[in-house]
Amino acid sequence: MNSRFFHAAACAAALVTVHGAVRAQYQEPEPWKEAEVALPQRFSTEKLLTVDIEDRSSFEYGIDPDTLSVGTDGVVRYVFVARSRSGAVNVLYEGVRCDAAEVKVYGRWDPGSEQWRTSSTDEWQAMDTRGSTRRAFKLAQTGLCDGRAPNGSPRQILDTLRNGHSYRLR
């Protein structure tokens, strides 16, 4: 009986040691931290990569390919342009977090003053198929993201947007 007891005690001690070693090796992942963002110095509304955001829209939508980037924080950033048939243009600089399915507007172009307008209330928002985040959802779904990660380099993202491949966002 004593040998069984000692054998069981030795096994229990080994398990406690292994469990403690595993716990000591595990580290919580670093919390996500957004990189510093500079608004683009220039962009073009003339050489857009057009994208379909909504059917039967009176707007033409696109992104300026030269502004597309993937940050060290995993955020895909770009200048988005919406142009009406009458010629009115709305320009946004925004970013998409594929891992969290979120979008953030960093700035809105003011053509009158020829500068970006920012707001301290612009926060990350969950993307949805409806409402003000629809454009980002559609872009994420059709090429910015591959599942919960950016769809590779800016060049790969642009190729995917041009070729119309869809990936699952969530």
TALIN-V375290 format. One record per pair of residues at least 24 apart in sequence whose ideal C-beta (glycine too) atoms are under 10 Angstrom apart, sorted by the first residue. I is the first residue (numbers start at 1). J is the second residue. Records with the same first field share a line. If there is no record, write none. Layout:
I=J + J
This chain:
32=73 + 74 + 75 + 97 + 99 + 100
33=72 + 73
34=71 + 73 + 74 + 75 + 95 + 97 + 104 + 124
35=71 + 72 + 73 + 74 + 75 + 77 + 95
36=71 + 72 + 73
37=71 + 73 + 75 + 77 + 93 + 95 + 104 + 106 + 107 + 118
38=77 + 93 + 106
39=67 + 77 + 79 + 93 + 106 + 107 + 109 + 115 + 116 + 117 + 118
40=64 + 66 + 67 + 69 + 77 + 78 + 79 + 91 + 93 + 106 + 107 + 109 + 116
41=67 + 116
42=66 + 67 + 79
43=67 + 78 + 79 + 80 + 81 + 91 + 93 + 109
44=79 + 81
45=79 + 81 + 82 + 83 + 89 + 90 + 91 + 109 + 111
46=81
48=79 + 80 + 81 + 83
49=78 + 81 + 143 + 157 + 158 + 161 + 162
50=81 + 83 + 161 + 162
51=80 + 135 + 138 + 139 + 142 + 143 + 161 + 162 + 164
52=138 + 142 + 164
53=80 + 82 + 134 + 135 + 136 + 137 + 138 + 139 + 142
54=134 + 135 + 138
57=82 + 84 + 85
58=83 + 84 + 85 + 86
59=83 + 84 + 85 + 88 + 89 + 90 + 135
60=84 + 85 + 89
61=90 + 135 + 138 + 139
62=161
63=92 + 94 + 135 + 139 + 143 + 144 + 157 + 158 + 161
64=91 + 93
65=154 + 155 + 157 + 158 + 161 + 162
66=154
67=93 + 154
68=144 + 153 + 154 + 155 + 157 + 158 + 161
69=95 + 150 + 153 + 154 + 157
70=95 + 98 + 144 + 149 + 150 + 151 + 152 + 153 + 154 + 156 + 157
71=95 + 97 + 150
73=97
74=98 + 99 + 100 + 148 + 149 + 150
75=99 + 100 + 102 + 103 + 104 + 106 + 124 + 150
76=103 + 136 + 139 + 140 + 143 + 144 + 145 + 149 + 150 + 151 + 154 + 157
77=104 + 106 + 144 + 154
78=136 + 139 + 144 + 154 + 157 + 158
79=106 + 107 + 109
80=105 + 135 + 136 + 139
81=109
82=135
91=116
92=116 + 135 + 136
93=118
94=122 + 133 + 135 + 136 + 139
95=124 + 136 + 144
96=124 + 127 + 133 + 136 + 137 + 139 + 140 + 144 + 145 + 150 + 169
97=124 + 127 + 136 + 140 + 145 + 148 + 150
98=127 + 140 + 144 + 145 + 146 + 147 + 148 + 149 + 150 + 151 + 167 + 169 + 170
99=145 + 147 + 148 + 149 + 150
100=124 + 126 + 127 + 148
101=125 + 126 + 127 + 128 + 133 + 136 + 137 + 140 + 141 + 145 + 148 + 169 + 170
102=126 + 127 + 133 + 136 + 140
103=127 + 128 + 132 + 133 + 134 + 135 + 136 + 137 + 139 + 140 + 144
104=133 + 136
105=132 + 133 + 136
127=169 + 170
137=169
138=166 + 169
140=167 + 169 + 170
141=166 + 167 + 168 + 169 + 170
142=166 + 167 + 169
143=167
144=169
145=169 + 170
